[in-house]
Amino acid sequence: MAGAGGAALWLGGCGSSNSAKPVAGDEWKQFGGTTLNFISENTAPTSAIAANLKPFTELTGIEIKIVQLELAALVQKVALDFASGVGSYQIVYADPYQVLAPYHEALVDLNEMMQDPELPKLDDVGDFIPTQLDAAGRFVDKDKLYALPYDAPTMIWQYRKDLFEKHGDRIKQDLGFDPTPSDSSTWEQFYKTSKWFKDNAKDDVSYGHGHQAKQHDSLMNDFSNVLWAYGGDYFEDGDTVGRLGSSDPGEPILDSDEAIEAADFYRRLVSIAHPGSLGWDWDGLGAAFSAGQMAMAVNWHEFAAGNEESKVKGKVGYARLPRGPKRSANMYGGTGLGINATASERDQKAAYLFLNWATSKKTQLANLESDVGGGTPTRDSVYKLPEVEKAKEPPSKMPNILTADAVFEAWKPENIGLRPKIAAWNECDTAIFTQLSKMLAGQQGAEQCMSNTKDGFMQAIDNAAALRSA
Amino acid sequence: MATAVERGSTAGTEQRAPARKENRFTFAGRMMAPALIVLALLSIFPFIYIVLMSLSRVGLIGGIDLHWAGLDNWSRLFSDESVGAAWVRSIVYFVLTVGLEMVLGIGIALLVHSLVWGKNLVLSLVLMPMFMAPAIVGLLGRFLTDSTYGLYAWVLRETGLYTGDILGSTTSAFIAVTLMDVWEWTPLIALIVLAGLSSLPKPVIEASRVDGATYWQRLRHIVLPMIAGVVIVALLVRSMDAIRYFDIIYNTTNGGPADATKIVPIRLYETAFRFFDLGYAAAIGLSMLAVSILLANLFMRTLRKRGLAK
């Protein structure tokens, strides 16, 4: 009874219309004694949950063992677990591009769980930010939901407010525009501002900006913002292929004039950036920015937590990314939690309780307040809580919320950047970041780069099709 | 003792029961059976399975599923330019690392051998790198060369020797990962060569001294020829290891920038565990095995020629 009471109390705190009623019986306790394995990328929300699993264990009696890995290692382990058919990891951090798209058949359709009267009702599904529910949770079929949005890292413009305040007037005088990030800021202005800092503010900062341009997934993310801003895309129907995914995306359009122009601009942009850019992924860039080595960076918004613990604490501003000739595009890198369909039925249902709890409003708020986590909530209502609204201004106990206005702008359908959700993505990703790396190393021009990338995509799609027919 | 029992047993069987001569599962066979079974489980069965995989497309969901693909993976292997380029880089990398390690290892061994006192202390210090896991060496190398907080990057920048990002440009990244491997494995060569030097007959060296041979003459005409066998063994050991070099590159550049450090093992890993194209990965892996066997045979033939191996 105490357990049921506890469950009712927990969900009561969530406050959504669907969960306002107290939970009857002991539906949260029915799988007590079960032990589940949760495999996750080493991200902020999982660190926060790992540090405070007690509420879930008290609520359900289920023990959760968490394995946190780098994304590449996670994908490898999950794929091999699916192949074994054993279901060792019942709860899966289902990266939409590297896990969900190629292995959606090995994930449970959560609609079945959500309609099961014996399982506790999920907090309002409509509360999840709609683009994220589709991007992180679905693959092609809108009627199936494979994952619940769990985190929502998004690439935004991070800049040194103190330096922009100090030099803003001079930059305006020299360059003829206000460098402070705004809705009308363009990539060309970003380039000029960066060059100005590099040439004129050596005493304050060594470089204008940096990139995550290592031959790595990070390079694809970094470039895609520019690609979309300049009107380029991966496939003709890029919006759908990005948001819902596709099993037949058609021919890549990476050799379009817009894509080539974007690649050429990106090459120019990197050429004036911090020289470390070519060896950094997002972690390297985040460390350099928080060490005060540059005035601006384009990085995942969850790096705000690191900024607020470094020498640039309180000095960083956040904004949506600049516009190109077509739009502003902000790469979304969120992921959902899914359930391994090769696990036993009992484990699947027990795992559903964890998904329900981990993506609830109250847990997302707790993650935000965690000392070890930071969290990037995926529920709209979390951002509207008074304590979260208050945390938008520094000094903030929830540093990631300092970016809230920027990410909400970035998540608007017209601004969000969604890479293709296709089964061949891992190989396509490798093709584009390898060719871009060759372009940045001076081995090929923009046109050759994009042409080779297109060929690589076509080869990858053919290879994936052959494998899937096996 | 075991051999005596075995012989006696076999002989007795032949004398008493010639009709059972064809039974080959003898006492020796029974004794060797557990080891053979373990060997089959660990080596032979996986080898056969990998050969089968290389002739198949491998499905993963819900259990590994082999679909016959004939020689598709093999024909792709011989027409894949990226794999060809990876082999070229592997050869350059192999020659550089093993060559530098041999030269430095022999040099260090000669220096340590010539020490009169403190030899054990110096040897302990020299050997330290090879006791580190290669993955740790990679992480350490990445840390030391990081342009934000890396010590080596800072020293090079402050002295004006190199201002770029060490792991960010093609040449410096290749040199960096090569030197990391040399740093870790030169001590192994030094150790093996030092063992050879310790076993040199002192009277021969003394006699050459008495005959007025200089240090370089002794080295060229007496020491090096006498330790040649040991040097070839060291070369064999390092070569077999260098051809599957993976950890340091994986933890530093992961094959970049611009594929400059993408050698065959990295390409193999990428194919197997990033693209999950296990059939093609099996073909690449078997080609690496073939090259390893060829190299080993080459060295063994050299050893045989010198009468150092049977």
Chai-1 contact restraints between the chains, C-beta under 6 A:
chainA,res_idxA,chainB,res_idxB,connection_type,confidence,min_distance_angstrom,max_distance_angstrom,comment,restraint_id
A,Q76,B,F273,contact,1.0,0.0,6.0,A-B,restraint_1
A,A79,B,F276,contact,1.0,0.0,6.0,A-B,restraint_2
A,F82,B,I61,contact,1.0,0.0,6.0,A-B,restraint_3
A,A83,B,L60,contact,1.0,0.0,6.0,A-B,restraint_4
A,A83,B,I64,contact,1.0,0.0,6.0,A-B,restraint_5
A,G85,B,G62,contact,1.0,0.0,6.0,A-B,restraint_6
A,G85,B,G63,contact,1.0,0.0,6.0,A-B,restraint_7
A,E105,B,I61,contact,1.0,0.0,6.0,A-B,restraint_8
A,A106,B,I61,contact,1.0,0.0,6.0,A-B,restraint_9
A,Q215,B,G256,contact,1.0,0.0,6.0,A-B,restraint_10
A,Q215,B,P257,contact,1.0,0.0,6.0,A-B,restraint_11
A,P275,B,G164,contact,1.0,0.0,6.0,A-B,restraint_12
A,P275,B,D165,contact,1.0,0.0,6.0,A-B,restraint_13
A,G276,B,S147,contact,1.0,0.0,6.0,A-B,restraint_14
A,G276,B,D165,contact,1.0,0.0,6.0,A-B,restraint_15
A,L278,B,D165,contact,1.0,0.0,6.0,A-B,restraint_16
A,L278,B,G168,contact,1.0,0.0,6.0,A-B,restraint_17
A,L278,B,P257,contact,1.0,0.0,6.0,A-B,restraint_18
A,G279,B,D165,contact,1.0,0.0,6.0,A-B,restraint_19
A,G279,B,L167,contact,1.0,0.0,6.0,A-B,restraint_20
A,G279,B,G168,contact,1.0,0.0,6.0,A-B,restraint_21
A,A287,B,T148,contact,1.0,0.0,6.0,A-B,restraint_22
A,A288,B,T148,contact,1.0,0.0,6.0,A-B,restraint_23
A,A291,B,T148,contact,1.0,0.0,6.0,A-B,restraint_24
A,N426,B,R274,contact,1.0,0.0,6.0,A-B,restraint_25
A,N426,B,F275,contact,1.0,0.0,6.0,A-B,restraint_26
A,E427,B,F275,contact,1.0,0.0,6.0,A-B,restraint_27
A,T434,B,D259,contact,1.0,0.0,6.0,A-B,restraint_28
A,S437,B,G256,contact,1.0,0.0,6.0,A-B,restraint_29
A,S437,B,P257,contact,1.0,0.0,6.0,A-B,restraint_30
A,S437,B,A258,contact,1.0,0.0,6.0,A-B,restraint_31
A,K438,B,A258,contact,1.0,0.0,6.0,A-B,restraint_32
A,A441,B,T170,contact,1.0,0.0,6.0,A-B,restraint_33
A,A441,B,P257,contact,1.0,0.0,6.0,A-B,restraint_34
A,A441,B,A258,contact,1.0,0.0,6.0,A-B,restraint_35
A,Q443,B,A258,contact,1.0,0.0,6.0,A-B,restraint_36
A,L467,B,R57,contact,1.0,0.0,6.0,A-B,restraint_37
A,A470,B,R57,contact,1.0,0.0,6.0,A-B,restraint_38
A,A470,B,G59,contact,1.0,0.0,6.0,A-B,restraint_39
A,A470,B,H67,contact,1.0,0.0,6.0,A-B,restraint_40
